[in-house]
Amino acid sequence: MLRTHTCGELRLQHAGQAVALCGWVQTIRDKGGILWIDLRDRYGVTQLILEEGVARPELFEQARQFGREFVLRAEGKVAERAAKNDKIPTGDVEIRVERLEVLNSAKVPPFTIEDNTDGGEDLRMKYRYLDLRRSPVRRSLELRHRMAQQTRAYLDGQHFIEVETPVLIKSTPEGARDFVVPSRMNPGEFYALPQSPQTFKQLLMVSGFDRYFQIVKCFRDEDLRADRQPEFTQIDCEMSFITQEDILNTFEGLVKHLFRTVKGIEIADLPRMSYADAMKYYGIDKPDTRFEMRFTELKHHSTNLPSQETVVDLVSGKNFPVFEDAELVVGIAAKGCAEYTRKQLDELTEFVKRPQIGAKGLVYVRCNADGTIKSSVDKFYGEAELRGWAQAMGAGPGDLLLILAGEANKTRKALAELRLEMGERLGLRDKSKYSCLWVLDFPLLEYDEEAGRWFAMHHPFTSPKPEDIALLDAGSLGAVRANAYDMVINGVEVGGGSIRIYNRDLQEKMFGILGFSREEARRQFGFLMEAFEYGAPPHGGIAFGFDRLCSLFGGADSIRDFIAFPKNNAGRDVMIDTPATISDEQLKELHVRVATEGKK
Amino acid sequence: MLRTHTCGELRLQHAGQAVALCGWVQTIRDKGGILWIDLRDRYGVTQLILEEGVARPELFEQARQFGREFVLRAEGKVAERAAKNDKIPTGDVEIRVERLEVLNSAKVPPFTIEDNTDGGEDLRMKYRYLDLRRSPVRRSLELRHRMAQQTRAYLDGQHFIEVETPVLIKSTPEGARDFVVPSRMNPGEFYALPQSPQTFKQLLMVSGFDRYFQIVKCFRDEDLRADRQPEFTQIDCEMSFITQEDILNTFEGLVKHLFRTVKGIEIADLPRMSYADAMKYYGIDKPDTRFEMRFTELKHHSTNLPSQETVVDLVSGKNFPVFEDAELVVGIAAKGCAEYTRKQLDELTEFVKRPQIGAKGLVYVRCNADGTIKSSVDKFYGEAELRGWAQAMGAGPGDLLLILAGEANKTRKALAELRLEMGERLGLRDKSKYSCLWVLDFPLLEYDEEAGRWFAMHHPFTSPKPEDIALLDAGSLGAVRANAYDMVINGVEVGGGSIRIYNRDLQEKMFGILGFSREEARRQFGFLMEAFEYGAPPHGGIAFGFDRLCSLFGGADSIRDFIAFPKNNAGRDVMIDTPATISDEQLKELHVRVATEGKK
């Protein structure tokens, strides 16, 4: 090794020891008679000191030529610092330099290598190798490393076997768009990159592998919204001879293990919520349960969702047309917000009227601290009605009721957004707090009005609940629930899975419902259906979005800094400048031609 | 769980316990009054028993309908067997069945699910999910799992950080052919799949990550020779602030750790051999050192290879034209083979004359046990000369000398093959024995006569030995040695790496030598050369072929059973039937057209 220690390692106990350190120049301070260099590596920063009368003069000469990010090797003795720095672990000591070697020089970096850099996103991505030198980014990737090691340690301990499934597979029309790879050896034919190893892990179950996992790259050629990547990583798992309960317990165990070993946090058993309740009480299938603020329905004319409660209508008959015409009137109580100013209330109204939220307006009721009650619909509703609403919503003096009305699904979706906005405003979405839950009993199918057909809500291999098979047979497709589950943390779906179909007939029926012709189903998934005829065990599994899980553990909003070399929203790696054109010779060998129709 | 235990778990100590097992029917033996079922899962086989008068009659009825590979759930009590089977760990017990449930039926499999199957390669690959049920294949993948976990445990313990590098990267003309991926969002442009994460891991060193590893899929679009796969897995590693010595010690440590933890074998420190010595004494850069049988040069006119010994000419001046004209006369002594029959010697002659070996003929000398000596060149050489050869080759009574002559490189290559063949015939290549070594000091460059230019022997990022830079500058390109090293186990190159260039000027010079124009070098590798200007540390690394390493640990010749879903020699996955055609719509979206010129 060119060094005896790292830049994060030396303490007072090392005083007097001769050491050699390697690292990058973080800062140089030259006070004439004394010159300090902060030397940085992955492990920390250690102060080097050159003192007039102590260090040889030529060392000063040499050190004055150094710039930021020069790579140095320094030899010297560890000494106690006169002025200690208790902000860094090495702050008690410095190195009295006896020898300095420049391992490499550095041009002035295009942005500062500091925790808070002056580099914009584009510049940081172009010089990602410099951005990765910054502590927050480095720490994010170190966290990811620990997450990966601990994931494997847990699953290995549970007798899961890690199996690598192929990357060059077959394109399937269901789901998102595939990336494809022309085959040189098979002219006119293509491989596809996997959107997930779904069929392979099911085949591994047919093979008897019984407990499989993989931390695996997957690929989706989608138009990239913010924080989506064309290649992403999953913790992919599958188990045989299990019930849904076994999967929930096993992977609840994984997440507890990760919180314990990576974050030092003991989390409680995960609550479970049905999809129906999640929609009813939070308006979304991935509720952020760090805070309550549940929905209260003041009127509900739809019977789409099963509910054990009798719906009370507290709003009809008062000639308020918005509520009269509404399928659903639903609200939340924001604790302690009765004193919101007109301006604040206007902001909230503007918020819900934004096109991406789509509400027509917002009704509010102030439950003032002095016991009075005041609403934006005083013209239609008297104090008795308003107090009735407040009571239904569990609101007391000082609280603010926020109520939306309209078509049920849209209104729920809008109120879910408003709830999150209120949580944000009230500081209830603390990134250092974690609230995990299971959402269960998803619908098996959802109808796409535009495409005019049913789609699998999870994927075509998900099994209906046995007790709902009769509904499936009766054609009540929308009412059939699946043995499907999502793990939700802080309002983010971090993982999802299902108990699978393992019977050829049911799988064929499912493909039929999804609009596959028999021939199509066989061409695409014949191998899987055939496999089901040779002794397929009952099985199910789950996949976690690893990038997202890491960013959540890291308390970050974006996944980008948890990926070493991410792509931008146009799917480009601006550092290596790809995608790029390839040679005509290459294209010819691959039996393809570019057809850009003058766009290039 | 549907089971209380696995099929590999129950012992005498469980006798009397009520259990539930799940698994596949391996065999059924029906003796009328007694019926046995061997139930198999990933963990083993357990015997189920149904006895007349004990089990209910309807159980017999039911069990008689079962076929091989049916998936069962059996409940019953563990009992001591009357006739124990000491060949399996569960052989002391059986399950007295009280309840049987068919979880799934099975068609008769297309080949037997036994250790030695009757299925040919093609059938096994088409039904790979059934092939994977066979114990040898399952054990191979279990071994791979342990290898992966232990690799990570060791490297994590050495402070290596696992970083995922991108799969969608940029095509480069150097090296093998790339697989490419058309970009929908960037018409006419393509990603490429990585042949290795080489440039990314070097950038991670520039970023200060200092110790990186990854177990990672890589891709090469090559014409597949036997036992090559278009996608393969590497253990990829890189370190900063190190010398070659540090890399050798660190990764020698990895291999020792793997042998210890996976195989229970303590291996000795790895011997080191220069490339020059490997070529001189074994004729190959990856010698199988499980056995000695080193080359002895009887005449060597070339001075291509540095050698500390004076070459003795023991063959010239006797008018034997083959030796007179030869650049190199070189032989091996096969211990105890003096009594080889004429037929055996003819076989060896035929062996070396095969076109892929290419020798013109074989000279032999029998050092008979009775002290006489006899050769195929008695016409030209007397007993004194022959005894001189035998002495030079360290041969004694009972040994056989095998000698080849001709152009130095070709002759060495041919004798290397003959040496391996003799090792095979003499049983010296025991798959359960392991002999590891480092081969060092590879040439930096090799000249390709056909292409008329120099190629990097390792890759363009490998650094020349500092003491050989003068040779590089003087244009003696063939004499320049690299800081490059291979790890060889049993004649297989399992890993290789180098200390890298980390200086822009030297890297540009290297690209120049390799025939890149300045502009090409910048377009392809500008980001790396630019990175070198921002403070690149000295660094180096290594990559291990993980598939091959696993097969070596598994004592197998082929890597295929150490890959869950391998492709055949035409790059096809015959199970899922890919590559395959894709829709015109898909092609159009990707801005490409198939151009098979009537081949399709």
Interface residues (C-beta under 8 A of the other chain):
Chain A: M1 L2 R3 C22 G23 W24 R40 D41 R42 E69 F70 V71 R73 L103 N104 S105 A106 K107 P109 Y127 R128 Y129 L130 L132 R133 R138 L141 E142 R144 H145 A148 Q149 R152 D156 I161 E162 V163 E164 T165 P166 V167 L168 I169 K170 S171 P173 R177 D178 F179 V180 V181 P182 S183 R184 M185 N186 P187 G188 E189 F190 Y191 A192 L193 T199 F200 L203 L204 V206 S207 G208 F209 D210 K217 F219 D221 D223 L224 P230 E231 T233 S240 F241 I242 T243 D246 Y502 N503 F527 A531 F532 E533 Y534 G535 A536 P537 P538 I563 A564 F565 K567 A570 G571 R572 D573 M575 I576 D577 T578 P579 A580 T581 I582 S583 Q586 L587 K588 E589 L590 H591 V592 R593 V594 A595 T596 E597 K599 K600
Chain B: M1 L2 R3 C22 G23 W24 R40 D41 R42 E69 F70 V71 R73 L103 N104 S105 A106 K107 P109 Y127 R128 Y129 L130 L132 R133 R138 L141 E142 R144 H145 A148 Q149 R152 D156 I161 E162 V163 E164 T165 P166 V167 L168 I169 K170 S171 P173 R177 D178 F179 V180 V181 P182 S183 R184 M185 N186 P187 G188 E189 F190 Y191 A192 L193 T199 F200 L203 L204 V206 S207 G208 F209 D210 K217 F219 D221 D223 L224 P230 E231 T233 S240 F241 I242 T243 D246 Y502 N503 F527 A531 F532 E533 Y534 G535 A536 P537 P538 I563 A564 F565 K567 A570 G571 R572 D573 M575 I576 D577 T578 P579 A580 T581 I582 S583 Q586 L587 K588 E589 L590 H591 V592 R593 V594 A595 T596 E597 K599 K600
